[in-house]
Amino acid sequence: MAEQPKQVGGGRNMFGDFAPKLAALTDDVLFEDVWNRPELSARDRSLVTVAVLAAGGHTGQLEFHLGRAVENGVTQEELIEDITHVTLYAGWPNGMAAMGVAKKLFTTEDQEKS
């Protein structure tokens, strides 16, 4: 597998003073360990994560992970297709909600670029 950028969490920045154990688990286990395992690329992990969040209706975390997916080399078109595919397996309401998050994120980014 090709060399990829190290994945780093932001748990301590977000919650370190409020929920230090959750922050440590986020940074040290989820990102430092799981996201950096060599068996899947960060790009593939991003596609899986977006699919799982969309399927579960977890839109609160989805915007962050859509951005992380782009950083990991997933295109906007691939993410739209990922959510479309998930919608047919995981339920229309969750898929539509996830696509709404993607549309808001990507159209806002497009407007900021112009």
Secondary structure as the mmCIF struct_conf table of DSSP 4:
data_model
#
loop_
_struct_conf.conf_type_id
_struct_conf.id
_struct_conf.beg_label_comp_id
_struct_conf.beg_label_asym_id
_struct_conf.beg_label_seq_id
_struct_conf.end_label_comp_id
_struct_conf.end_label_asym_id
_struct_conf.end_label_seq_id
HELX_LH_PP_P HELX_LH_PP_P1 PRO A 5 GLN A 7
HELX_RH_AL_P HELX_RH_AL_P1 GLY A 11 PHE A 15
TURN_TY1_P TURN_TY1_P1 GLY A 16 PHE A 18
HELX_RH_AL_P HELX_RH_AL_P2 PRO A 20 ALA A 24
HELX_RH_PI_P HELX_RH_PI_P1 LEU A 25 TRP A 35
TURN_TY1_P TURN_TY1_P2 ASN A 36 ASN A 36
TURN_TY1_P TURN_TY1_P3 PRO A 38 GLU A 39
BEND BEND1 LEU A 40 LEU A 40
HELX_RH_AL_P HELX_RH_AL_P3 ALA A 42 GLY A 56
TURN_TY1_P TURN_TY1_P4 GLY A 57 GLY A 57
HELX_RH_AL_P HELX_RH_AL_P4 THR A 59 GLU A 71
TURN_TY1_P TURN_TY1_P5 ASN A 72 GLY A 73
HELX_RH_AL_P HELX_RH_AL_P5 GLN A 76 ALA A 90
HELX_RH_AL_P HELX_RH_AL_P6 TRP A 92 LYS A 113
#
